[in-house]
Each structure stands twice: as structure tokens, then as C-alpha cells.
Amino acid sequence: MKDNKPLSGGEEMILVEVAPRDIDFFNKLLEGYDNLALVTTLDARLGQLALWVAKHAKKDVLAILKCLPVPVHVLEARG
């Protein structure tokens, strides 16, 4: 996975993988959490997504990912 833009200090990035057919549904699910994360598709063919979150929200987002009705594999959480 290639490196994305440098983080500014106020944001965190979580790299995840979902089934490609679930990308749109996954994005809508996170929108339902009051846009707690900004979802960017890195590779639609592989279902790889970047979630941009505020530092204070990272723990909540990671907890939410475990409860979604679609399988989500966290590849990396950094910030």
C-alpha cells in the first residue's frame, strides 16, 4: 500500500478492507454515524479504503468497525 499524504497532527488514518461489493454500503453506514470518518477509496477492485478521522474519534471508529453488518478488516491504524 503506497503512502498517502502526510498527516497534519489533528487527524488519523485507518486503512481497511471490505468486499468490493460492500464499499458503497460501508460508506453509507459511516455517514449514518454523523460523518465520524471521511471514507476515501484507495483501490475499489480490492476493497481498500482509507478512513480519515479526528484523533479524538479514532477509538470510537475502531469500535464501530467491529459492529458493522459487513466484514471489515483493519489493515493499519496510524496517525
PyMOL Python script that loads the backbone (N, CA, C, O; Angstrom):
from pymol import cmd

cmd.read_pdbstr("""\
ATOM      1  N   MET A   1       0.846  -1.168   0.000  1.00  0.00           N
ATOM      2  CA  MET A   1       0.000   0.000   0.000  1.00  0.00           C
ATOM      3  C   MET A   1       0.889   1.227   0.000  1.00  0.00           C
ATOM      4  O   MET A   1       1.760   1.370   0.858  1.00  0.00           O
ATOM      5  N   LYS A   2       0.673   2.114  -0.960  1.00  0.00           N
ATOM      6  CA  LYS A   2       1.523   3.287  -1.004  1.00  0.00           C
ATOM      7  C   LYS A   2       1.098   4.303   0.036  1.00  0.00           C
ATOM      8  O   LYS A   2      -0.059   4.351   0.455  1.00  0.00           O
ATOM      9  N   ASP A   3       2.064   5.115   0.443  1.00  0.00           N
ATOM     10  CA  ASP A   3       1.833   6.108   1.476  1.00  0.00           C
ATOM     11  C   ASP A   3       0.956   7.228   0.938  1.00  0.00           C
ATOM     12  O   ASP A   3       1.153   7.687  -0.187  1.00  0.00           O
ATOM     13  N   ASN A   4       0.000   7.666   1.726  1.00  0.00           N
ATOM     14  CA  ASN A   4      -0.854   8.783   1.349  1.00  0.00           C
ATOM     15  C   ASN A   4      -0.253  10.065   1.886  1.00  0.00           C
ATOM     16  O   ASN A   4       0.861  10.067   2.410  1.00  0.00           O
ATOM     17  N   LYS A   5      -0.987  11.150   1.756  1.00  0.00           N
ATOM     18  CA  LYS A   5      -0.487  12.444   2.204  1.00  0.00           C
ATOM     19  C   LYS A   5      -0.088  12.393   3.677  1.00  0.00           C
ATOM     20  O   LYS A   5      -0.672  11.626   4.442  1.00  0.00           O
ATOM     21  N   PRO A   6       0.881  13.183   4.083  1.00  0.00           N
ATOM     22  CA  PRO A   6       1.280  13.213   5.489  1.00  0.00           C
ATOM     23  C   PRO A   6       0.134  13.715   6.349  1.00  0.00           C
ATOM     24  O   PRO A   6      -0.656  14.559   5.925  1.00  0.00           O
ATOM     25  N   LEU A   7       0.056  13.193   7.543  1.00  0.00           N
ATOM     26  CA  LEU A   7      -0.987  13.614   8.465  1.00  0.00           C
ATOM     27  C   LEU A   7      -0.580  14.918   9.131  1.00  0.00           C
ATOM     28  O   LEU A   7       0.595  15.122   9.436  1.00  0.00           O
ATOM     29  N   SER A   8      -1.535  15.790   9.353  1.00  0.00           N
ATOM     30  CA  SER A   8      -1.241  17.124   9.873  1.00  0.00           C
ATOM     31  C   SER A   8      -1.106  17.170  11.382  1.00  0.00           C
ATOM     32  O   SER A   8      -0.674  18.186  11.926  1.00  0.00           O
ATOM     33  N   GLY A   9      -1.457  16.114  12.063  1.00  0.00           N
ATOM     34  CA  GLY A   9      -1.381  16.119  13.518  1.00  0.00           C
ATOM     35  C   GLY A   9      -2.756  16.092  14.163  1.00  0.00           C
ATOM     36  O   GLY A   9      -2.890  15.599  15.283  1.00  0.00           O
ATOM     37  N   GLY A  10      -3.781  16.605  13.493  1.00  0.00           N
ATOM     38  CA  GLY A  10      -5.115  16.609  14.049  1.00  0.00           C
ATOM     39  C   GLY A  10      -5.983  15.492  13.507  1.00  0.00           C
ATOM     40  O   GLY A  10      -7.143  15.351  13.895  1.00  0.00           O
ATOM     41  N   GLU A  11      -5.419  14.700  12.610  1.00  0.00           N
ATOM     42  CA  GLU A  11      -6.210  13.634  12.004  1.00  0.00           C
ATOM     43  C   GLU A  11      -5.463  12.309  12.076  1.00  0.00           C
ATOM     44  O   GLU A  11      -4.242  12.265  12.231  1.00  0.00           O
ATOM     45  N   GLU A  12      -6.217  11.253  11.961  1.00  0.00           N
ATOM     46  CA  GLU A  12      -5.672   9.894  11.965  1.00  0.00           C
ATOM     47  C   GLU A  12      -6.201   9.205  10.717  1.00  0.00           C
ATOM     48  O   GLU A  12      -7.253   9.567  10.191  1.00  0.00           O
ATOM     49  N   MET A  13      -5.459   8.207  10.250  1.00  0.00           N
ATOM     50  CA  MET A  13      -5.917   7.439   9.109  1.00  0.00           C
ATOM     51  C   MET A  13      -5.995   5.973   9.508  1.00  0.00           C
ATOM     52  O   MET A  13      -5.074   5.428  10.116  1.00  0.00           O
ATOM     53  N   ILE A  14      -7.107   5.350   9.154  1.00  0.00           N
ATOM     54  CA  ILE A  14      -7.302   3.922   9.382  1.00  0.00           C
ATOM     55  C   ILE A  14      -7.494   3.293   8.009  1.00  0.00           C
ATOM     56  O   ILE A  14      -8.399   3.672   7.267  1.00  0.00           O
ATOM     57  N   LEU A  15      -6.642   2.332   7.675  1.00  0.00           N
ATOM     58  CA  LEU A  15      -6.766   1.628   6.407  1.00  0.00           C
ATOM     59  C   LEU A  15      -7.557   0.353   6.642  1.00  0.00           C
ATOM     60  O   LEU A  15      -7.236  -0.432   7.535  1.00  0.00           O
ATOM     61  N   VAL A  16      -8.591   0.151   5.838  1.00  0.00           N
ATOM     62  CA  VAL A  16      -9.443  -1.023   5.999  1.00  0.00           C
ATOM     63  C   VAL A  16      -9.676  -1.685   4.654  1.00  0.00           C
ATOM     64  O   VAL A  16      -9.424  -1.106   3.597  1.00  0.00           O
ATOM     65  N   GLU A  17     -10.160  -2.904   4.726  1.00  0.00           N
ATOM     66  CA  GLU A  17     -10.528  -3.640   3.527  1.00  0.00           C
ATOM     67  C   GLU A  17     -11.907  -4.242   3.744  1.00  0.00           C
ATOM     68  O   GLU A  17     -12.176  -4.866   4.770  1.00  0.00           O
ATOM     69  N   VAL A  18     -12.769  -4.046   2.764  1.00  0.00           N
ATOM     70  CA  VAL A  18     -14.104  -4.644   2.756  1.00  0.00           C
ATOM     71  C   VAL A  18     -14.285  -5.331   1.408  1.00  0.00           C
ATOM     72  O   VAL A  18     -13.496  -5.112   0.489  1.00  0.00           O
ATOM     73  N   ALA A  19     -15.296  -6.141   1.289  1.00  0.00           N
ATOM     74  CA  ALA A  19     -15.596  -6.736  -0.016  1.00  0.00           C
ATOM     75  C   ALA A  19     -15.928  -5.599  -0.982  1.00  0.00           C
ATOM     76  O   ALA A  19     -16.680  -4.691  -0.627  1.00  0.00           O
ATOM     77  N   PRO A  20     -15.383  -5.636  -2.184  1.00  0.00           N
ATOM     78  CA  PRO A  20     -15.650  -4.553  -3.139  1.00  0.00           C
ATOM     79  C   PRO A  20     -17.139  -4.242  -3.302  1.00  0.00           C
ATOM     80  O   PRO A  20     -17.509  -3.080  -3.466  1.00  0.00           O
ATOM     81  N   ARG A  21     -17.983  -5.250  -3.259  1.00  0.00           N
ATOM     82  CA  ARG A  21     -19.426  -5.015  -3.420  1.00  0.00           C
ATOM     83  C   ARG A  21     -20.023  -4.257  -2.223  1.00  0.00           C
ATOM     84  O   ARG A  21     -21.129  -3.726  -2.322  1.00  0.00           O
ATOM     85  N   ASP A  22     -19.296  -4.201  -1.089  1.00  0.00           N
ATOM     86  CA  ASP A  22     -19.790  -3.541   0.127  1.00  0.00           C
ATOM     87  C   ASP A  22     -19.290  -2.104   0.290  1.00  0.00           C
ATOM     88  O   ASP A  22     -19.647  -1.448   1.269  1.00  0.00           O
ATOM     89  N   ILE A  23     -18.480  -1.597  -0.633  1.00  0.00           N
ATOM     90  CA  ILE A  23     -17.886  -0.261  -0.459  1.00  0.00           C
ATOM     91  C   ILE A  23     -18.952   0.814  -0.292  1.00  0.00           C
ATOM     92  O   ILE A  23     -18.879   1.605   0.649  1.00  0.00           O
ATOM     93  N   ASP A  24     -19.921   0.860  -1.164  1.00  0.00           N
ATOM     94  CA  ASP A  24     -20.947   1.904  -1.086  1.00  0.00           C
ATOM     95  C   ASP A  24     -21.763   1.785   0.206  1.00  0.00           C
ATOM     96  O   ASP A  24     -22.029   2.786   0.872  1.00  0.00           O
ATOM     97  N   PHE A  25     -22.155   0.564   0.551  1.00  0.00           N
ATOM     98  CA  PHE A  25     -22.922   0.339   1.777  1.00  0.00           C
ATOM     99  C   PHE A  25     -22.096   0.741   3.005  1.00  0.00           C
ATOM    100  O   PHE A  25     -22.614   1.382   3.919  1.00  0.00           O
ATOM    101  N   PHE A  26     -20.823   0.368   3.025  1.00  0.00           N
ATOM    102  CA  PHE A  26     -19.921   0.726   4.129  1.00  0.00           C
ATOM    103  C   PHE A  26     -19.853   2.248   4.282  1.00  0.00           C
ATOM    104  O   PHE A  26     -19.943   2.772   5.392  1.00  0.00           O
ATOM    105  N   ASN A  27     -19.695   2.943   3.166  1.00  0.00           N
ATOM    106  CA  ASN A  27     -19.622   4.400   3.201  1.00  0.00           C
ATOM    107  C   ASN A  27     -20.911   4.995   3.771  1.00  0.00           C
ATOM    108  O   ASN A  27     -20.870   5.917   4.585  1.00  0.00           O
ATOM    109  N   LYS A  28     -22.041   4.466   3.343  1.00  0.00           N
ATOM    110  CA  LYS A  28     -23.328   4.964   3.846  1.00  0.00           C
ATOM    111  C   LYS A  28     -23.498   4.673   5.342  1.00  0.00           C
ATOM    112  O   LYS A  28     -24.061   5.485   6.075  1.00  0.00           O
ATOM    113  N   LEU A  29     -23.013   3.521   5.784  1.00  0.00           N
ATOM    114  CA  LEU A  29     -23.075   3.205   7.216  1.00  0.00           C
ATOM    115  C   LEU A  29     -22.293   4.238   8.028  1.00  0.00           C
ATOM    116  O   LEU A  29     -22.778   4.721   9.052  1.00  0.00           O
ATOM    117  N   LEU A  30     -21.087   4.574   7.574  1.00  0.00           N
ATOM    118  CA  LEU A  30     -20.292   5.552   8.320  1.00  0.00           C
ATOM    119  C   LEU A  30     -20.905   6.944   8.235  1.00  0.00           C
ATOM    120  O   LEU A  30     -20.810   7.716   9.189  1.00  0.00           O
ATOM    121  N   GLU A  31     -21.529   7.276   7.116  1.00  0.00           N
ATOM    122  CA  GLU A  31     -22.242   8.556   7.025  1.00  0.00           C
ATOM    123  C   GLU A  31     -23.346   8.624   8.083  1.00  0.00           C
ATOM    124  O   GLU A  31     -23.641   9.691   8.620  1.00  0.00           O
ATOM    125  N   GLY A  32     -23.945   7.477   8.368  1.00  0.00           N
ATOM    126  CA  GLY A  32     -25.004   7.406   9.374  1.00  0.00           C
ATOM    127  C   GLY A  32     -24.517   7.685  10.791  1.00  0.00           C
ATOM    128  O   GLY A  32     -25.313   7.995  11.678  1.00  0.00           O
ATOM    129  N   TYR A  33     -23.220   7.576  10.998  1.00  0.00           N
ATOM    130  CA  TYR A  33     -22.630   7.915  12.289  1.00  0.00           C
ATOM    131  C   TYR A  33     -22.183   9.372  12.285  1.00  0.00           C
ATOM    132  O   TYR A  33     -21.112   9.700  12.797  1.00  0.00           O
ATOM    133  N   ASP A  34     -22.993  10.230  11.716  1.00  0.00           N
ATOM    134  CA  ASP A  34     -22.766  11.676  11.683  1.00  0.00           C
ATOM    135  C   ASP A  34     -21.408  12.021  11.081  1.00  0.00           C
ATOM    136  O   ASP A  34     -20.709  12.919  11.551  1.00  0.00           O
ATOM    137  N   ASN A  35     -21.051  11.275  10.016  1.00  0.00           N
ATOM    138  CA  ASN A  35     -19.793  11.526   9.311  1.00  0.00           C
ATOM    139  C   ASN A  35     -18.586  11.516  10.246  1.00  0.00           C
ATOM    140  O   ASN A  35     -17.719  12.387  10.173  1.00  0.00           O
ATOM    141  N   LEU A  36     -18.547  10.531  11.110  1.00  0.00           N
ATOM    142  CA  LEU A  36     -17.441  10.381  12.058  1.00  0.00           C
ATOM    143  C   LEU A  36     -16.117  10.162  11.342  1.00  0.00           C
ATOM    144  O   LEU A  36     -15.056  10.460  11.891  1.00  0.00           O
ATOM    145  N   ALA A  37     -16.172   9.644  10.118  1.00  0.00           N
ATOM    146  CA  ALA A  37     -14.962   9.416   9.325  1.00  0.00           C
ATOM    147  C   ALA A  37     -15.231   9.794   7.879  1.00  0.00           C
ATOM    148  O   ALA A  37     -16.342   9.620   7.377  1.00  0.00           O
ATOM    149  N   LEU A  38     -14.211  10.310   7.218  1.00  0.00           N
ATOM    150  CA  LEU A  38     -14.267  10.573   5.789  1.00  0.00           C
ATOM    151  C   LEU A  38     -13.684   9.350   5.095  1.00  0.00           C
ATOM    152  O   LEU A  38     -12.540   8.974   5.350  1.00  0.00           O
ATOM    153  N   VAL A  39     -14.462   8.733   4.224  1.00  0.00           N
ATOM    154  CA  VAL A  39     -14.039   7.498   3.556  1.00  0.00           C
ATOM    155  C   VAL A  39     -13.492   7.840   2.174  1.00  0.00           C
ATOM    156  O   VAL A  39     -14.147   8.527   1.390  1.00  0.00           O
ATOM    157  N   THR A  40     -12.291   7.356   1.886  1.00  0.00           N
ATOM    158  CA  THR A  40     -11.663   7.516   0.579  1.00  0.00           C
ATOM    159  C   THR A  40     -11.348   6.130   0.037  1.00  0.00           C
ATOM    160  O   THR A  40     -10.703   5.329   0.713  1.00  0.00           O
ATOM    161  N   THR A  41     -11.798   5.844  -1.172  1.00  0.00           N
ATOM    162  CA  THR A  41     -11.497   4.557  -1.801  1.00  0.00           C
ATOM    163  C   THR A  41     -10.101   4.610  -2.392  1.00  0.00           C
ATOM    164  O   THR A  41      -9.804   5.458  -3.233  1.00  0.00           O
ATOM    165  N   LEU A  42      -9.238   3.691  -1.944  1.00  0.00           N
ATOM    166  CA  LEU A  42      -7.874   3.608  -2.460  1.00  0.00           C
ATOM    167  C   LEU A  42      -7.786   2.652  -3.639  1.00  0.00           C
ATOM    168  O   LEU A  42      -7.122   2.937  -4.636  1.00  0.00           O
ATOM    169  N   ASP A  43      -8.463   1.511  -3.516  1.00  0.00           N
ATOM    170  CA  ASP A  43      -8.470   0.515  -4.588  1.00  0.00           C
ATOM    171  C   ASP A  43      -9.809  -0.210  -4.548  1.00  0.00           C
ATOM    172  O   ASP A  43     -10.010  -1.119  -3.743  1.00  0.00           O
ATOM    173  N   ALA A  44     -10.722   0.198  -5.422  1.00  0.00           N
ATOM    174  CA  ALA A  44     -12.071  -0.373  -5.432  1.00  0.00           C
ATOM    175  C   ALA A  44     -12.049  -1.860  -5.772  1.00  0.00           C
ATOM    176  O   ALA A  44     -12.863  -2.628  -5.260  1.00  0.00           O
ATOM    177  N   ARG A  45     -11.130  -2.259  -6.623  1.00  0.00           N
ATOM    178  CA  ARG A  45     -11.038  -3.664  -7.030  1.00  0.00           C
ATOM    179  C   ARG A  45     -10.721  -4.567  -5.835  1.00  0.00           C
ATOM    180  O   ARG A  45     -11.204  -5.696  -5.756  1.00  0.00           O
ATOM    181  N   LEU A  46      -9.902  -4.055  -4.905  1.00  0.00           N
ATOM    182  CA  LEU A  46      -9.522  -4.824  -3.713  1.00  0.00           C
ATOM    183  C   LEU A  46     -10.360  -4.475  -2.486  1.00  0.00           C
ATOM    184  O   LEU A  46     -10.254  -5.142  -1.457  1.00  0.00           O
ATOM    185  N   GLY A  47     -11.186  -3.442  -2.582  1.00  0.00           N
ATOM    186  CA  GLY A  47     -11.991  -3.027  -1.435  1.00  0.00           C
ATOM    187  C   GLY A  47     -11.180  -2.318  -0.365  1.00  0.00           C
ATOM    188  O   GLY A  47     -11.547  -2.352   0.809  1.00  0.00           O
ATOM    189  N   GLN A  48     -10.082  -1.673  -0.749  1.00  0.00           N
ATOM    190  CA  GLN A  48      -9.221  -0.986   0.214  1.00  0.00           C
ATOM    191  C   GLN A  48      -9.626   0.475   0.339  1.00  0.00           C
ATOM    192  O   GLN A  48      -9.724   1.203  -0.648  1.00  0.00           O
ATOM    193  N   LEU A  49      -9.858   0.882   1.587  1.00  0.00           N
ATOM    194  CA  LEU A  49     -10.352   2.219   1.892  1.00  0.00           C
ATOM    195  C   LEU A  49      -9.490   2.877   2.950  1.00  0.00           C
ATOM    196  O   LEU A  49      -8.905   2.206   3.801  1.00  0.00           O
ATOM    197  N   ALA A  50      -9.417   4.206   2.887  1.00  0.00           N
ATOM    198  CA  ALA A  50      -8.781   4.993   3.941  1.00  0.00           C
ATOM    199  C   ALA A  50      -9.893   5.725   4.684  1.00  0.00           C
ATOM    200  O   ALA A  50     -10.770   6.333   4.070  1.00  0.00           O
ATOM    201  N   LEU A  51      -9.845   5.659   5.991  1.00  0.00           N
ATOM    202  CA  LEU A  51     -10.799   6.389   6.825  1.00  0.00           C
ATOM    203  C   LEU A  51     -10.031   7.504   7.519  1.00  0.00           C
ATOM    204  O   LEU A  51      -9.115   7.239   8.297  1.00  0.00           O
ATOM    205  N   TRP A  52     -10.397   8.730   7.245  1.00  0.00           N
ATOM    206  CA  TRP A  52      -9.767   9.886   7.869  1.00  0.00           C
ATOM    207  C   TRP A  52     -10.631  10.296   9.053  1.00  0.00           C
ATOM    208  O   TRP A  52     -11.810  10.607   8.890  1.00  0.00           O
ATOM    209  N   VAL A  53     -10.042  10.295  10.241  1.00  0.00           N
ATOM    210  CA  VAL A  53     -10.805  10.588  11.454  1.00  0.00           C
ATOM    211  C   VAL A  53     -10.035  11.583  12.319  1.00  0.00           C
ATOM    212  O   VAL A  53      -8.810  11.672  12.243  1.00  0.00           O
ATOM    213  N   ALA A  54     -10.770  12.326  13.137  1.00  0.00           N
ATOM    214  CA  ALA A  54     -10.130  13.198  14.125  1.00  0.00           C
ATOM    215  C   ALA A  54      -9.505  12.311  15.201  1.00  0.00           C
ATOM    216  O   ALA A  54     -10.021  11.238  15.513  1.00  0.00           O
ATOM    217  N   LYS A  55      -8.386  12.774  15.764  1.00  0.00           N
ATOM    218  CA  LYS A  55      -7.682  11.977  16.778  1.00  0.00           C
ATOM    219  C   LYS A  55      -8.620  11.507  17.890  1.00  0.00           C
ATOM    220  O   LYS A  55      -8.570  10.351  18.310  1.00  0.00           O
ATOM    221  N   HIS A  56      -9.469  12.413  18.356  1.00  0.00           N
ATOM    222  CA  HIS A  56     -10.340  12.067  19.479  1.00  0.00           C
ATOM    223  C   HIS A  56     -11.397  11.025  19.103  1.00  0.00           C
ATOM    224  O   HIS A  56     -12.006  10.423  19.987  1.00  0.00           O
ATOM    225  N   ALA A  57     -11.622  10.803  17.806  1.00  0.00           N
ATOM    226  CA  ALA A  57     -12.669   9.880  17.362  1.00  0.00           C
ATOM    227  C   ALA A  57     -12.139   8.502  16.973  1.00  0.00           C
ATOM    228  O   ALA A  57     -12.932   7.594  16.723  1.00  0.00           O
ATOM    229  N   LYS A  58     -10.833   8.325  16.917  1.00  0.00           N
ATOM    230  CA  LYS A  58     -10.241   7.078  16.416  1.00  0.00           C
ATOM    231  C   LYS A  58     -10.727   5.856  17.198  1.00  0.00           C
ATOM    232  O   LYS A  58     -11.097   4.845  16.601  1.00  0.00           O
ATOM    233  N   LYS A  59     -10.728   5.943  18.504  1.00  0.00           N
ATOM    234  CA  LYS A  59     -11.156   4.810  19.341  1.00  0.00           C
ATOM    235  C   LYS A  59     -12.611   4.442  19.048  1.00  0.00           C
ATOM    236  O   LYS A  59     -12.951   3.263  18.951  1.00  0.00           O
ATOM    237  N   ASP A  60     -13.458   5.446  18.910  1.00  0.00           N
ATOM    238  CA  ASP A  60     -14.873   5.195  18.612  1.00  0.00           C
ATOM    239  C   ASP A  60     -15.045   4.548  17.242  1.00  0.00           C
ATOM    240  O   ASP A  60     -15.833   3.614  17.088  1.00  0.00           O
ATOM    241  N   VAL A  61     -14.312   5.042  16.252  1.00  0.00           N
ATOM    242  CA  VAL A  61     -14.427   4.488  14.905  1.00  0.00           C
ATOM    243  C   VAL A  61     -13.975   3.031  14.890  1.00  0.00           C
ATOM    244  O   VAL A  61     -14.629   2.190  14.274  1.00  0.00           O
ATOM    245  N   LEU A  62     -12.871   2.721  15.558  1.00  0.00           N
ATOM    246  CA  LEU A  62     -12.395   1.334  15.612  1.00  0.00           C
ATOM    247  C   LEU A  62     -13.432   0.425  16.270  1.00  0.00           C
ATOM    248  O   LEU A  62     -13.611  -0.717  15.845  1.00  0.00           O
ATOM    249  N   ALA A  63     -14.112   0.918  17.297  1.00  0.00           N
ATOM    250  CA  ALA A  63     -15.159   0.134  17.960  1.00  0.00           C
ATOM    251  C   ALA A  63     -16.351  -0.071  17.020  1.00  0.00           C
ATOM    252  O   ALA A  63     -16.915  -1.164  16.964  1.00  0.00           O
ATOM    253  N   ILE A  64     -16.729   0.961  16.294  1.00  0.00           N
ATOM    254  CA  ILE A  64     -17.844   0.862  15.354  1.00  0.00           C
ATOM    255  C   ILE A  64     -17.544  -0.159  14.267  1.00  0.00           C
ATOM    256  O   ILE A  64     -18.425  -0.924  13.875  1.00  0.00           O
ATOM    257  N   LEU A  65     -16.309  -0.177  13.776  1.00  0.00           N
ATOM    258  CA  LEU A  65     -15.943  -1.100  12.699  1.00  0.00           C
ATOM    259  C   LEU A  65     -16.187  -2.557  13.087  1.00  0.00           C
ATOM    260  O   LEU A  65     -16.462  -3.392  12.225  1.00  0.00           O
ATOM    261  N   LYS A  66     -16.088  -2.861  14.371  1.00  0.00           N
ATOM    262  CA  LYS A  66     -16.297  -4.235  14.853  1.00  0.00           C
ATOM    263  C   LYS A  66     -17.778  -4.613  14.891  1.00  0.00           C
ATOM    264  O   LYS A  66     -18.116  -5.793  14.977  1.00  0.00           O
ATOM    265  N   CYS A  67     -18.655  -3.621  14.829  1.00  0.00           N
ATOM    266  CA  CYS A  67     -20.096  -3.865  14.989  1.00  0.00           C
ATOM    267  C   CYS A  67     -20.902  -3.742  13.701  1.00  0.00           C
ATOM    268  O   CYS A  67     -22.119  -3.926  13.715  1.00  0.00           O
ATOM    269  N   LEU A  68     -20.254  -3.439  12.612  1.00  0.00           N
ATOM    270  CA  LEU A  68     -20.982  -3.228  11.355  1.00  0.00           C
ATOM    271  C   LEU A  68     -21.496  -4.544  10.785  1.00  0.00           C
ATOM    272  O   LEU A  68     -20.927  -5.603  11.053  1.00  0.00           O
ATOM    273  N   PRO A  69     -22.565  -4.482  10.005  1.00  0.00           N
ATOM    274  CA  PRO A  69     -23.147  -5.706   9.428  1.00  0.00           C
ATOM    275  C   PRO A  69     -22.396  -6.230   8.197  1.00  0.00           C
ATOM    276  O   PRO A  69     -22.874  -7.143   7.523  1.00  0.00           O
ATOM    277  N   VAL A  70     -21.234  -5.662   7.904  1.00  0.00           N
ATOM    278  CA  VAL A  70     -20.372  -6.172   6.826  1.00  0.00           C
ATOM    279  C   VAL A  70     -18.992  -6.439   7.425  1.00  0.00           C
ATOM    280  O   VAL A  70     -18.552  -5.703   8.308  1.00  0.00           O
ATOM    281  N   PRO A  71     -18.308  -7.475   6.958  1.00  0.00           N
ATOM    282  CA  PRO A  71     -16.966  -7.751   7.475  1.00  0.00           C
ATOM    283  C   PRO A  71     -15.987  -6.637   7.091  1.00  0.00           C
ATOM    284  O   PRO A  71     -15.927  -6.214   5.936  1.00  0.00           O
ATOM    285  N   VAL A  72     -15.226  -6.175   8.080  1.00  0.00           N
ATOM    286  CA  VAL A  72     -14.234  -5.121   7.871  1.00  0.00           C
ATOM    287  C   VAL A  72     -12.916  -5.610   8.448  1.00  0.00           C
ATOM    288  O   VAL A  72     -12.844  -6.013   9.609  1.00  0.00           O
ATOM    289  N   HIS A  73     -11.878  -5.569   7.627  1.00  0.00           N
ATOM    290  CA  HIS A  73     -10.546  -5.968   8.071  1.00  0.00           C
ATOM    291  C   HIS A  73      -9.698  -4.693   8.194  1.00  0.00           C
ATOM    292  O   HIS A  73      -9.467  -3.996   7.206  1.00  0.00           O
ATOM    293  N   VAL A  74      -9.239  -4.399   9.416  1.00  0.00           N
ATOM    294  CA  VAL A  74      -8.377  -3.236   9.619  1.00  0.00           C
ATOM    295  C   VAL A  74      -6.966  -3.628   9.202  1.00  0.00           C
ATOM    296  O   VAL A  74      -6.372  -4.547   9.766  1.00  0.00           O
ATOM    297  N   LEU A  75      -6.438  -2.919   8.208  1.00  0.00           N
ATOM    298  CA  LEU A  75      -5.094  -3.192   7.712  1.00  0.00           C
ATOM    299  C   LEU A  75      -4.048  -2.417   8.494  1.00  0.00           C
ATOM    300  O   LEU A  75      -2.952  -2.917   8.746  1.00  0.00           O
ATOM    301  N   GLU A  76      -4.392  -1.189   8.878  1.00  0.00           N
ATOM    302  CA  GLU A  76      -3.441  -0.314   9.575  1.00  0.00           C
ATOM    303  C   GLU A  76      -4.197   0.828  10.208  1.00  0.00           C
ATOM    304  O   GLU A  76      -5.152   1.350   9.634  1.00  0.00           O
ATOM    305  N   ALA A  77      -3.767   1.216  11.393  1.00  0.00           N
ATOM    306  CA  ALA A  77      -4.324   2.403  12.054  1.00  0.00           C
ATOM    307  C   ALA A  77      -3.149   3.260  12.486  1.00  0.00           C
ATOM    308  O   ALA A  77      -2.369   2.869  13.355  1.00  0.00           O
ATOM    309  N   ARG A  78      -3.027   4.423  11.878  1.00  0.00           N
ATOM    310  CA  ARG A  78      -1.875   5.260  12.194  1.00  0.00           C
ATOM    311  C   ARG A  78      -2.272   6.722  12.302  1.00  0.00           C
ATOM    312  O   ARG A  78      -3.350   7.130  11.871  1.00  0.00           O
ATOM    313  N   GLY A  79      -1.390   7.485  12.877  1.00  0.00           N
ATOM    314  CA  GLY A  79      -1.643   8.906  12.991  1.00  0.00           C
ATOM    315  C   GLY A  79      -0.698   9.554  13.817  1.00  0.00           C
ATOM    316  O   GLY A  79      -0.778  10.766  14.014  1.00  0.00           O
TER     317      GLY A  79
END
""", "prot")
cmd.dss("prot")
cmd.show_as("cartoon", "prot")
cmd.util.cbc("prot")
cmd.orient("prot")
